[in-house]
Every structure is written in C-alpha cells, then in structure tokens.
Amino acid sequence: MKSELHPLKPFLPTKARILMLGSFPPQRSRWSMEWFYPNFQNDMWRIWGYIATGNKNHFIHPDGKRFDKEKIEAFCIEQGIALYDTAEEVIRLKNNASDNFLQIIRTTDLVSLLKRIPECNTVVATGQKAAETLQTITGSEKLPVGGCCNAEYANRRLKLWRMPSSSRAYPRSIEWKAEYYRRILVLKSSQTD
C-alpha cells in the first residue's frame, strides 16, 4: 500500500490562540472544497455555523452543494482558530476515509506549528484518532470526549482538549456536538479578558 502525504498547508492565522487538529483529510474525491473538513457529509462547519449564528447551514455556500471556504476562513481568523491535522503521512488500510483504517506513518511536527502561532495556548483534537495521536505526540493523559488537561509542551503551557468527532459516523446531533465545541470559545474569551 502506498502512503499519502498531507495535501494541505497548515492554516495558521498570526493571532491564533486555538489550534484544531483532526486526523487526516479524506480522499480528494470526497472534497467539496480545497480546505479542512472538506467532505460535505462531515458536520464540522455545520457545528461552527450553529455555534456562531444558531444556524447550522451558515457556512454552506448558496449553491447548497459545498461549504463556503472564504466565509469559514474569515470566521477562523476572527475567532483565532488555526487548523491542521495530527498526521502528515498515512496509509489507508481500506480505500475509505475512516480513521479506524488510517495507519499513521509520520505525525505532525507540533513544535514547528506552535512556533508559527506564538499566542496559541489551546490545542483541540477533533475526534478519537486525533486525540490518540495528540496524546502520543505530547505525552499527555488520555482524555474522554469533552475532556481537557493542562500540559507543558514546546516550552509553553497548553490546554489540551478532546472534542467529539464531527463525522456522521459518530452518531450524535450537531447541537449536541456544538455544546462541546462551544467550550473552546468560552475558554478563549475568558483568557483574553
């Protein structure tokens, strides 16, 4: 089986305080946009639309077939959210997007990412595979869904979170998942006061 390299560059707004890390993008045939969480069946941008405006369709393009990348980028910059994944090289053990069948060959160089976003103090794993990989990278404790811990990593104090997966394979409602993700923004606002 052939390995795949990460197809996207990290999205690292200069003033980012939050770094959200997924596992690895799905195959390109499943993309609705050239960006993070591109599969239109993935609910990440519906979760954030619901949090930002109460409307889970807020980040859906007017054509109804894809996400509105420009609108999402502007939101992430405004909220101080950086995006990347915990793996830079993987092998798909089955020809699908399931994290259960991703073999990680090379993890992300988290130290390098954090150097590029000096104000970041919160790292969020967006699902089980991402959380397990983040735990391996940082040596942190295992976290339950919605759990967080403090960690010393890359010469800074970080708050590490494990969020529920935005995949529809994780059978919870957008509203239920949004209550967990909303905690990150509450934390951000309390740290900037």
N, CA, C and O of each residue as an XYZ file, in Angstrom:
772
protein
N       0.840     -1.190      0.000
C       0.000      0.000      0.000
C       0.879      1.246      0.000
O       1.919      1.303      0.656
N       0.432      2.220     -0.744
C       1.192      3.455     -0.897
C       0.788      4.468      0.177
O      -0.384      4.596      0.529
N       1.791      5.180      0.683
C       1.475      6.202      1.687
C       1.037      7.491      1.001
O       1.354      7.732     -0.164
N       0.305      8.311      1.746
C      -0.173      9.614      1.261
C       0.404     10.704      2.142
O       0.449     10.570      3.365
N       0.845     11.786      1.513
C       1.298     12.970      2.250
C       0.128     13.923      2.412
O      -0.792     13.939      1.595
N       0.171     14.703      3.457
C      -0.917     15.665      3.706
C      -1.040     16.618      2.520
O      -0.041     17.200      2.097
N      -2.252     16.790      1.973
C      -2.435     17.613      0.781
C      -2.596     19.113      1.024
O      -2.642     19.888      0.069
N      -2.680     19.529      2.275
C      -2.932     20.943      2.587
C      -1.816     21.518      3.439
O      -1.146     20.802      4.183
N      -1.630     22.831      3.315
C      -0.710     23.536      4.206
C      -1.476     23.904      5.471
O      -2.681     24.146      5.414
N      -0.795     23.947      6.605
C      -1.482     24.365      7.841
C      -2.070     25.764      7.682
O      -1.474     26.624      7.034
N      -3.234     25.985      8.273
C      -3.864     27.300      8.297
C      -3.546     27.897      9.663
O      -4.089     27.466     10.681
N      -2.660     28.893      9.677
C      -2.118     29.414     10.937
C      -2.222     30.939     11.000
O      -1.230     31.634     10.780
N      -3.413     31.463     11.299
C      -3.532     32.917     11.448
C      -2.575     33.411     12.536
O      -2.415     32.764     13.570
N      -1.951     34.542     12.297
C      -0.926     35.057     13.203
C      -1.372     35.153     14.646
O      -0.595     34.852     15.552
N      -2.599     35.563     14.878
C      -3.101     35.776     16.244
C      -3.861     34.562     16.786
O      -4.605     34.685     17.759
N      -3.684     33.405     16.172
C      -4.429     32.215     16.608
C      -4.090     31.852     18.049
O      -2.924     31.818     18.442
N      -5.128     31.585     18.818
C      -4.975     31.125     20.200
C      -5.397     29.659     20.332
O      -5.094     29.002     21.327
N      -6.099     29.161     19.314
C      -6.618     27.794     19.320
C      -6.090     27.077     18.084
O      -6.146     27.622     16.982
N      -5.579     25.866     18.255
C      -5.165     25.026     17.134
C      -6.046     23.787     17.149
O      -5.968     22.972     18.068
N      -6.891     23.647     16.119
C      -7.740     22.465     15.989
C      -7.034     21.463     15.087
O      -6.628     21.793     13.973
N      -6.892     20.233     15.581
C      -6.214     19.184     14.839
C      -7.138     17.996     14.625
O      -7.618     17.381     15.577
N      -7.379     17.685     13.349
C      -8.110     16.470     13.015
C      -7.117     15.342     12.839
O      -5.984     15.430     13.312
N      -7.528     14.285     12.164
C      -6.613     13.165     11.926
C      -5.911     13.324     10.578
O      -4.688     13.454     10.534
N      -6.683     13.314      9.458
C      -6.123     13.409      8.115
C      -7.296     13.602      7.163
O      -8.369     13.049      7.404
N      -7.123     14.378      6.075
C      -8.257     14.609      5.160
C      -8.711     13.326      4.454
O      -7.930     12.389      4.290
N      -9.974     13.297      4.043
C     -10.448     12.165      3.251
C      -9.840     12.214      1.843
O      -9.144     13.166      1.489
N     -10.111     11.188      1.060
C      -9.648     11.207     -0.334
C     -10.265     12.410     -1.052
O     -11.372     12.843     -0.733
N      -9.521     12.938     -2.026
C      -9.969     14.127     -2.763
C     -11.340     13.966     -3.402
O     -12.077     14.943     -3.531
N     -11.689     12.767     -3.799
C     -12.994     12.541     -4.443
C     -14.151     12.898     -3.513
O     -15.281     13.063     -3.972
N     -13.885     13.019     -2.219
C     -14.929     13.354     -1.238
C     -14.941     14.839     -0.865
O     -15.737     15.254     -0.023
N     -14.079     15.632     -1.473
C     -13.961     17.040     -1.097
C     -15.030     17.890     -1.760
O     -15.359     17.695     -2.930
N     -15.570     18.839     -0.999
C     -16.464     19.848     -1.575
C     -15.761     21.198     -1.659
O     -16.293     22.147     -2.235
N     -14.559     21.281     -1.080
C     -13.741     22.499     -1.138
C     -12.301     22.098     -0.864
O     -12.033     21.016     -0.341
N     -11.388     22.973     -1.219
C      -9.955     22.733     -1.005
C      -9.563     23.299      0.355
O      -8.917     24.343      0.444
N      -9.962     22.596      1.409
C      -9.649     23.088      2.745
C      -9.918     22.012      3.771
O     -10.185     20.866      3.409
N      -9.853     22.353      5.031
C     -10.022     21.394      6.109
C     -11.485     20.999      6.293
O     -12.390     21.810      6.095
N     -11.700     19.755      6.672
C     -13.042     19.192      6.815
C     -13.845     19.440      5.539
O     -14.921     20.037      5.584
N     -13.312     18.975      4.389
C     -13.905     19.307      3.096
C     -15.096     18.439      2.686
O     -15.856     18.811      1.792
N     -15.260     17.286      3.336
C     -16.344     16.386      2.951
C     -17.677     17.018      3.347
O     -17.880     17.357      4.512
N     -18.577     17.176      2.391
C     -19.859     17.830      2.662
C     -20.700     17.018      3.648
O     -21.638     17.546      4.244
N     -20.367     15.740      3.821
C     -21.075     14.901      4.792
C     -20.510     15.063      6.210
O     -21.107     14.584      7.174
N     -19.368     15.734      6.334
C     -18.793     15.984      7.650
C     -19.474     17.224      8.234
O     -19.744     18.183      7.511
N     -19.746     17.204      9.518
C     -20.528     18.288     10.122
C     -19.721     19.382     10.822
O     -20.306     20.220     11.508
N     -18.389     19.398     10.667
C     -17.593     20.395     11.390
C     -18.096     21.813     11.147
O     -18.289     22.568     12.099
N     -18.310     22.185      9.892
C     -18.691     23.576      9.606
C     -20.160     23.828      9.914
O     -20.559     24.982     10.074
N     -20.975     22.784     10.001
C     -22.357     22.938     10.496
C     -22.325     23.178     12.011
O     -23.090     23.988     12.534
N     -21.438     22.468     12.705
C     -21.285     22.669     14.155
C     -20.897     24.125     14.436
O     -21.493     24.783     15.289
N     -19.885     24.620     13.701
C     -19.441     26.002     13.936
C     -20.471     27.022     13.467
O     -20.588     28.092     14.064
N     -21.214     26.714     12.421
C     -22.296     27.605     11.993
C     -23.346     27.734     13.081
O     -23.844     28.824     13.361
N     -23.676     26.601     13.689
C     -24.661     26.589     14.774
C     -24.153     27.390     15.975
O     -24.911     28.143     16.587
N     -22.876     27.226     16.309
C     -22.293     27.970     17.435
C     -22.270     29.468     17.136
O     -22.640     30.283     17.982
N     -21.832     29.825     15.929
C     -21.644     31.243     15.574
C     -22.955     32.000     15.412
O     -23.053     33.167     15.791
N     -23.976     31.328     14.843
C     -25.189     32.076     14.470
C     -26.493     31.401     14.878
O     -27.561     31.999     14.748
N     -26.423     30.159     15.371
C     -27.648     29.413     15.647
C     -28.195     28.714     14.410
O     -29.216     28.031     14.480
N     -27.514     28.884     13.269
C     -27.944     28.281     12.004
C     -26.869     27.321     11.520
O     -25.783     27.752     11.132
N     -27.159     26.027     11.537
C     -26.151     25.047     11.133
C     -25.795     25.130      9.649
O     -24.795     24.551      9.227
N     -26.580     25.826      8.867
C     -26.285     25.989      7.427
C     -25.546     27.289      7.116
O     -25.353     27.625      5.947
N     -25.136     28.012      8.136
C     -24.497     29.322      7.956
C     -23.273     29.270      7.032
O     -23.065     30.189      6.239
N     -22.462     28.205      7.123
C     -21.236     28.115      6.321
C     -21.413     27.292      5.045
O     -20.430     26.898      4.416
N     -22.649     27.036      4.668
C     -22.893     26.331      3.410
C     -23.017     27.369      2.292
O     -23.723     28.368      2.431
N     -22.326     27.118      1.192
C     -22.352     28.006      0.031
C     -23.788     28.123     -0.483
O     -24.561     27.171     -0.369
N     -24.160     29.289     -1.054
C     -25.533     29.448     -1.565
C     -25.968     28.364     -2.568
O     -27.163     28.118     -2.728
N     -25.008     27.719     -3.240
C     -25.417     26.667     -4.185
C     -25.872     25.393     -3.471
O     -26.407     24.484     -4.105
N     -25.657     25.325     -2.132
C     -26.134     24.197     -1.346
C     -25.374     22.901     -1.530
O     -25.802     21.858     -1.035
N     -24.242     22.945     -2.242
C     -23.509     21.713     -2.554
C     -22.115     21.664     -1.940
O     -21.406     20.667     -2.079
N     -21.727     22.728     -1.269
C     -20.376     22.774     -0.719
C     -20.342     23.803      0.412
O     -21.284     24.566      0.627
N     -19.229     23.787      1.116
C     -19.037     24.781      2.166
C     -18.447     26.047      1.567
O     -17.795     26.003      0.524
N     -18.678     27.173      2.228
C     -18.189     28.472      1.782
C     -16.826     28.732      2.440
O     -16.744     29.265      3.547
N     -15.778     28.347      1.741
C     -14.420     28.422      2.291
C     -14.054     29.829      2.759
O     -13.486     29.985      3.840
N     -14.367     30.853      1.970
C     -13.995     32.229      2.319
C     -14.670     32.667      3.627
O     -14.046     33.308      4.473
N     -15.923     32.320      3.776
C     -16.675     32.674      4.982
C     -16.089     31.942      6.207
O     -15.974     32.516      7.291
N     -15.727     30.674      6.010
C     -15.150     29.882      7.101
C     -13.779     30.436      7.494
O     -13.472     30.570      8.679
N     -12.964     30.756      6.497
C     -11.635     31.335      6.777
C     -11.760     32.614      7.590
O     -11.046     32.801      8.576
N     -12.667     33.495      7.176
C     -12.860     34.770      7.884
C     -13.281     34.516      9.330
O     -12.804     35.188     10.243
N     -14.170     33.551      9.538
C     -14.610     33.197     10.893
C     -13.432     32.699     11.724
O     -13.260     33.114     12.871
N     -12.626     31.816     11.154
C     -11.487     31.251     11.896
C     -10.471     32.338     12.254
O      -9.927     32.337     13.358
N     -10.218     33.250     11.341
C      -9.296     34.357     11.628
C      -9.861     35.218     12.759
O      -9.145     35.572     13.696
N     -11.143     35.548     12.663
C     -11.787     36.383     13.683
C     -11.764     35.705     15.059
O     -11.563     36.371     16.075
N     -11.968     34.399     15.091
C     -12.016     33.671     16.357
C     -10.642     33.195     16.835
O     -10.520     32.667     17.940
N      -9.608     33.380     16.006
C      -8.268     32.953     16.397
C      -8.094     31.442     16.357
O      -7.448     30.861     17.229
N      -8.674     30.807     15.341
C      -8.610     29.352     15.212
C      -7.678     28.964     14.069
O      -7.892     29.357     12.922
N      -6.652     28.198     14.387
C      -5.742     27.620     13.387
C      -6.186     26.181     13.131
O      -6.831     25.561     13.976
N      -5.832     25.654     11.948
C      -6.275     24.307     11.574
C      -5.149     23.500     10.951
O      -4.378     24.000     10.132
N      -5.074     22.254     11.352
C      -4.220     21.275     10.669
C      -4.650     19.898     11.136
O      -5.759     19.739     11.647
N      -3.800     18.908     10.973
C      -4.108     17.538     11.374
C      -2.947     16.956     12.158
O      -1.839     17.493     12.134
N      -3.202     15.857     12.852
C      -2.172     15.238     13.684
C      -1.230     14.345     12.881
O      -0.171     13.965     13.380
N      -1.600     14.005     11.644
C      -0.753     13.149     10.807
C      -0.344     13.880      9.537
O      -1.153     14.575      8.922
N       0.908     13.721      9.152
C       1.397     14.305      7.896
C       1.553     13.260      6.802
O       1.597     13.595      5.618
N       1.637     11.982      7.202
C       1.746     10.905      6.218
C       1.019      9.682      6.770
O       1.220      9.282      7.916
N       0.164      9.096      5.919
C      -0.631      7.941      6.350
C      -0.701      6.890      5.242
O      -0.368      7.143      4.084
N      -1.143      5.716      5.642
C      -1.549      4.680      4.692
C      -3.003      4.369      5.005
O      -3.366      4.143      6.160
N      -3.838      4.358      3.962
C      -5.238      3.959      4.136
C      -5.293      2.436      4.005
O      -5.053      1.892      2.928
N      -5.605      1.764      5.086
C      -5.635      0.308      5.075
C      -6.827     -0.225      4.287
O      -6.805     -1.349      3.784
N      -7.866      0.601      4.188
C      -9.012      0.316      3.313
C      -9.217      1.596      2.521
O      -8.846      2.675      2.984
N      -9.782      1.494      1.374
C      -9.908      2.668      0.500
C     -11.104      3.527      0.925
O     -12.069      3.692      0.179
N     -11.012      4.076      2.166
C     -12.097      4.936      2.633
C     -11.532      6.033      3.546
O     -10.322      6.129      3.751
N     -12.418      6.840      4.075
C     -11.999      7.978      4.902
C     -12.018      7.664      6.398
O     -11.748      8.543      7.216
N     -12.328      6.438      6.756
C     -12.460      6.081      8.169
C     -11.134      6.173      8.916
O     -10.115      5.647      8.468
N     -11.165      6.845     10.055
C      -9.985      6.925     10.918
C      -9.570      5.543     11.429
O      -8.397      5.301     11.714
N     -10.542      4.647     11.539
C     -10.240      3.300     12.037
C      -9.253      2.565     11.137
O      -8.562      1.651     11.586
N      -9.187      2.962      9.870
C      -8.323      2.275      8.914
C      -7.199      3.172      8.397
O      -6.712      3.001      7.280
N      -6.792      4.148      9.246
C      -5.650      5.008      8.918
C      -4.448      4.531      9.717
O      -4.491      4.457     10.945
N      -3.394      4.215      9.018
C      -2.139      3.888      9.699
C      -1.252      5.122      9.581
O      -0.915      5.554      8.479
N      -0.881      5.677     10.713
C      -0.069      6.896     10.690
C       1.399      6.521     10.535
O       1.964      5.786     11.344
N       1.995      7.048      9.475
C       3.408      6.815      9.181
C       4.257      7.903      9.834
O       5.319      7.631     10.394
N       3.764      9.153      9.752
C       4.510     10.278     10.329
C       3.530     11.262     10.950
O       2.600     11.726     10.290
N       3.746     11.575     12.220
C       2.889     12.556     12.890
C       3.336     13.970     12.525
O       4.436     14.188     12.018
N       2.465     14.895     12.794
C       2.729     16.306     12.552
C       3.807     16.815     13.506
O       3.871     16.400     14.663
N       4.643     17.709     13.015
C       5.655     18.361     13.849
C       4.967     19.502     14.603
O       4.967     20.653     14.167
N       4.386     19.145     15.736
C       3.607     20.103     16.516
C       4.466     21.248     17.047
O       3.990     22.379     17.147
N       5.698     20.976     17.382
C       6.597     22.034     17.876
C       6.729     23.121     16.814
O       6.628     24.308     17.124
N       6.954     22.721     15.563
C       7.082     23.701     14.465
C       5.803     24.490     14.260
O       5.848     25.700     14.040
N       4.665     23.817     14.331
C       3.391     24.524     14.166
C       3.224     25.577     15.256
O       2.866     26.721     14.976
N       3.483     25.183     16.493
C       3.297     26.110     17.612
C       4.249     27.307     17.538
O       3.896     28.407     17.962
N       5.440     27.099     17.006
C       6.379     28.232     16.839
C       5.798     29.285     15.909
O       6.095     30.471     16.048
N       4.976     28.859     14.965
C       4.396     29.783     13.986
C       3.156     30.501     14.506
O       2.694     31.464     13.894
N       2.616     30.040     15.629
C       1.455     30.700     16.248
C       1.756     30.906     17.741
O       1.253     30.174     18.594
N       2.585     31.916     18.037
C       3.095     32.106     19.398
C       2.037     32.390     20.454
O       2.295     32.181     21.639
N       0.850     32.861     20.062
C      -0.194     33.162     21.049
C      -1.083     31.952     21.348
O      -1.961     32.025     22.208
N      -0.861     30.857     20.652
C      -1.701     29.667     20.836
C      -1.444     29.036     22.207
O      -0.305     28.766     22.587
N      -2.544     28.812     22.934
C      -2.437     28.174     24.240
C      -3.445     27.032     24.402
O      -3.572     26.456     25.483
N      -4.159     26.712     23.320
C      -5.185     25.675     23.351
C      -5.043     24.802     22.110
O      -5.039     25.305     20.987
N      -4.927     23.495     22.316
C      -4.855     22.547     21.200
C      -6.029     21.591     21.345
O      -6.254     21.008     22.405
N      -6.774     21.445     20.251
C      -8.012     20.681     20.268
C      -7.928     19.514     19.293
O      -7.692     19.710     18.101
N      -8.120     18.313     19.796
C      -8.201     17.126     18.937
C      -9.670     16.911     18.593
O     -10.525     16.881     19.478
N      -9.957     16.763     17.298
C     -11.349     16.693     16.858
C     -11.774     15.259     16.544
O     -12.226     14.963     15.437
N     -11.627     14.391     17.511
C     -12.043     13.002     17.333
C     -11.079     12.049     18.007
O     -10.027     12.458     18.496
N     -11.442     10.779     18.031
C     -10.660      9.782     18.767
C      -9.260      9.577     18.204
O      -8.288      9.597     18.959
N      -9.134      9.380     16.892
C      -7.811      9.136     16.290
C      -6.909     10.350     16.511
O      -5.741     10.202     16.870
N      -7.448     11.541     16.299
C      -6.670     12.767     16.515
C      -6.244     12.878     17.984
O      -5.116     13.275     18.278
N      -7.150     12.526     18.904
C      -6.836     12.601     20.341
C      -5.738     11.602     20.707
O      -4.819     11.930     21.457
N      -5.837     10.389     20.178
C      -4.811      9.379     20.464
C      -3.447      9.809     19.929
O      -2.421      9.614     20.579
N      -3.456     10.397     18.735
C      -2.196     10.842     18.124
C      -1.623     12.033     18.890
O      -0.414     12.098     19.116
N      -2.479     12.972     19.290
C      -2.033     14.126     20.076
C      -1.448     13.652     21.412
O      -0.446     14.190     21.881
N      -2.069     12.658     22.009
C      -1.569     12.090     23.269
C      -0.169     11.509     23.052
O       0.717     11.697     23.886
N       0.032     10.805     21.935
C       1.346     10.242     21.615
C       2.375     11.350     21.406
O       3.495     11.260     21.910
N       2.001     12.393     20.666
C       2.925     13.491     20.357
C       3.351     14.224     21.629
O       4.534     14.503     21.823
N       2.376     14.535     22.497
C       2.648     15.386     23.661
C       2.960     14.611     24.942
O       3.473     15.182     25.905
N       2.652     13.316     24.954
C       2.827     12.539     26.176
C       1.781     12.852     27.225
O       1.979     12.573     28.407
N       0.665     13.431     26.800
C      -0.384     13.825     27.746
C      -1.241     12.625     28.150
O      -1.122     11.528     27.603
N      -2.097     12.876     29.116
C      -3.009     11.835     29.577
C      -4.108     11.587     28.549
O      -4.386     12.433     27.699
N      -4.728     10.408     28.645
C      -5.858     10.072     27.774
C      -7.061     10.879     28.234
O      -7.329     10.975     29.432
N      -7.787     11.461     27.283
C      -8.912     12.322     27.633
C     -10.238     11.725     27.161
O     -10.303     11.119     26.092
N     -11.292     11.898     27.958
C     -12.616     11.497     27.496
C     -13.163     12.563     26.545
O     -12.633     13.673     26.488
N     -14.207     12.235     25.808
C     -14.854     13.215     24.928
C     -15.278     14.418     25.764
O     -15.946     14.273     26.788
N     -14.886     15.593     25.318
C     -15.204     16.825     26.041
C     -14.233     17.141     27.158
O     -14.359     18.173     27.818
N     -13.251     16.255     27.382
C     -12.306     16.457     28.469
C     -11.127     17.324     28.071
O     -10.830     17.481     26.887
N     -10.453     17.887     29.073
C      -9.263     18.683     28.814
C      -8.258     18.485     29.939
O      -8.602     18.034     31.032
N      -7.027     18.828     29.652
C      -5.978     18.769     30.675
C      -4.962     19.866     30.377
O      -4.896     20.380     29.261
N      -4.181     20.211     31.378
C      -3.088     21.152     31.196
C      -1.836     20.362     30.853
O      -1.630     19.259     31.361
N      -1.001     20.926     29.992
C       0.233     20.240     29.606
C       1.335     21.255     29.374
O       1.082     22.383     28.949
N       2.553     20.842     29.656
C       3.741     21.619     29.308
C       4.289     20.971     28.046
O       4.650     19.794     28.044
N       4.348     21.756     26.970
C       4.837     21.200     25.712
C       5.410     22.340     24.871
O       4.837     23.428     24.812
N       6.529     22.083     24.229
C       7.174     23.079     23.353
C       7.417     24.399     24.094
O       7.211     25.481     23.545
N       7.851     24.287     25.326
C       8.163     25.453     26.162
C       6.978     26.386     26.385
O       7.144     27.600     26.499
N       5.793     25.810     26.444
C       4.642     26.631     26.816
C       3.587     25.790     27.510
O       3.525     24.569     27.368
N       2.760     26.496     28.267
C       1.630     25.836     28.940
C       0.461     25.795     27.976
O       0.062     26.809     27.404
N      -0.076     24.597     27.813
C      -1.194     24.416     26.893
C      -2.377     23.785     27.598
O      -2.226     23.057     28.579
N      -3.545     24.078     27.082
C      -4.756     23.364     27.473
C      -5.043     22.441     26.288
O      -5.212     22.911     25.163
N      -5.099     21.127     26.538
C      -5.384     20.138     25.502
C      -6.820     19.647     25.670
O      -7.233     19.284     26.771
N      -7.576     19.636     24.577
C      -8.977     19.222     24.589
C      -9.189     18.044     23.656
O      -8.498     17.900     22.647
N     -10.150     17.206     24.003
C     -10.632     16.184     23.069
C     -12.102     16.454     22.803
O     -12.934     16.369     23.706
N     -12.411     16.775     21.568
C     -13.776     17.051     21.157
C     -14.384     15.814     20.491
O     -13.659     14.916     20.063
N     -15.721     15.770     20.405
C     -16.335     14.671     19.666
C     -16.031     14.796     18.177
O     -15.829     15.898     17.667
N     -15.999     13.676     17.496
C     -15.780     13.684     16.054
C     -16.929     14.398     15.345
O     -18.089     14.274     15.738
N     -16.594     15.138     14.305
C     -17.629     15.801     13.504
C     -18.157     14.885     12.397
O     -19.047     15.268     11.639
N     -17.607     13.688     12.313
C     -18.061     12.712     11.326
C     -19.468     12.230     11.663
O     -19.835     12.121     12.832
N     -20.237     11.947     10.640
C     -21.580     11.409     10.891
C     -21.522      9.963     11.376
O     -22.527      9.411     11.824
N     -20.341      9.355     11.284
C     -20.168      8.008     11.839
C     -20.240      8.052     13.368
O     -20.475      7.029     14.011
N     -20.037      9.244     13.950
C     -20.194      9.441     15.395
C     -21.629      9.917     15.601
O     -21.928     11.088     15.366
N     -22.517      9.033     16.035
C     -23.964      9.278     15.945
C     -24.554     10.195     17.016
O     -25.333      9.753     17.861
N     -24.187     11.439     16.976
C     -24.791     12.445     17.860
C     -25.212     13.631     17.006
O     -24.706     13.821     15.900
N     -26.131     14.421     17.520
C     -26.643     15.560     16.757
C     -25.613     16.690     16.688
O     -24.698     16.771     17.508
N     -25.784     17.543     15.709
C     -24.942     18.734     15.564
C     -25.054     19.589     16.825
O     -24.050     20.099     17.323
N     -26.251     19.743     17.331
C     -26.471     20.569     18.517
C     -25.733     19.996     19.734
O     -25.149     20.743     20.520
N     -25.763     18.670     19.881
C     -25.063     18.010     20.991
C     -23.560     18.252     20.875
O     -22.911     18.616     21.855
N     -23.007     18.050     19.677
C     -21.570     18.251     19.470
C     -21.190     19.716     19.675
O     -20.126     20.016     20.217
N     -22.057     20.621     19.244
C     -21.775     22.060     19.353
C     -21.583     22.488     20.804
O     -20.781     23.381     21.077
N     -22.295     21.876     21.730
C     -22.147     22.241     23.140
C     -20.728     21.982     23.632
O     -20.228     22.714     24.486
N     -20.078     20.955     23.105
C     -18.683     20.689     23.460
C     -17.750     21.708     22.806
O     -16.901     22.297     23.476
N     -17.906     21.914     21.506
C     -17.015     22.839     20.789
C     -17.159     24.270     21.295
O     -16.195     25.035     21.279
N     -18.335     24.628     21.736
C     -18.574     25.987     22.263
C     -17.658     26.278     23.455
O     -17.281     27.428     23.677
N     -17.301     25.254     24.215
C     -16.445     25.432     25.400
C     -15.084     26.026     25.044
O     -14.485     26.737     25.851
N     -14.604     25.741     23.862
C     -13.306     26.254     23.428
C     -13.360     27.775     23.322
O     -12.433     28.462     23.751
N     -14.438     28.298     22.756
C     -14.571     29.753     22.595
C     -14.800     30.420     23.938
O     -14.320     31.533     24.156
N     -15.512     29.778     24.837
C     -15.716     30.320     26.177
C     -14.346     30.427     26.855
O     -14.033     31.435     27.488
N     -13.542     29.380     26.715
C     -12.200     29.390     27.288
C     -11.381     30.523     26.679
O     -10.700     31.248     27.404
N     -11.438     30.687     25.356
C     -10.687     31.741     24.672
C     -11.083     33.103     25.223
O     -10.211     33.909     25.548
N     -12.386     33.379     25.335
C     -12.803     34.697     25.786
C     -12.402     34.944     27.243
O     -12.083     36.077     27.603
N     -12.411     33.908     28.086
C     -12.024     34.120     29.478
C     -10.520     34.359     29.608
O     -10.078     35.004     30.559
N      -9.733     33.847     28.663
C      -8.286     34.047     28.726
C      -7.866     35.404     28.186
O      -6.766     35.875     28.475
N      -8.733     36.035     27.405
C      -8.366     37.324     26.838
C      -8.907     38.488     27.658
O      -8.574     39.644     27.395
N      -9.734     38.190     28.642
C     -10.290     39.273     29.487
C      -9.270     39.801     30.464
O      -9.571     40.706     31.242
